[in-house]
Amino acid sequence: MQPDQAKVTPGCETIEELFAALESPLLNYALRLAGELGAAEDTVQEAFMKLQAQFKEVREPRRWLYRTVHNLALNHRRQAAKVVALEVKTGDNTAPALDPPDPQPLPDEQIVRSERIGLVRLSLGTLDDRSRELIRLKFNEELSYKEIGQRTGLKAGNVGYILHHALKTVAEELARNGVVP
């Protein structure tokens, strides 16, 4: 049994109740494993999204969530450990050995990107004002759930819950428009 798991009262049956009861303990657990708050938040959110996709098949959702968070956090650590800085040395150490790549995408890539951005904006327009504001704070200002809660007066767990459902709504809208599979 995970250390924070014992604090959860039994009997949570819906995913909303599980989220309310386990989001903070899972976030603490993921933070200990991943070592970064952003990675921990992403890990917990991904675990709940996976649970939602297969909720009816999962017999012990609390145990399943802890195992999934554990695995996702360790995967994150393994991926982060694989990133190696590439140092290219030249003979005189004054000029780079390679020309830097052109940062501009090709024209057809720019058109596709612009169309997708437009569809995302339309999808965001289907959300209520509070959900749009939370998405803006999370992704534009890159605030943590706790920081968003401090700005909005919401608890961090509520922020995560609202963001989860808002992003799910946007994803469903984008899927209907053929942007994502």
ZIKA-V843582 format. One record per run of one state. SS is the DSSP state (2 for helix, 1 for strand, 0 for the rest). FROM is the first residue (numbers start at 1). TO is the last residue. If there is no record, write none. Layout:
ss = [SS,SS]
from = [FROM,FROM]
to = [TO,TO]
This chain:
ss = [0,2,0,2,0,2,0,2,0,2,0,2,0,2,0,2,0,2,0]
from = [1,3,8,15,35,37,54,55,58,61,83,107,126,129,141,145,153,156,177]
to = [2,7,14,34,36,53,54,57,60,82,106,125,128,140,144,152,155,176,181]
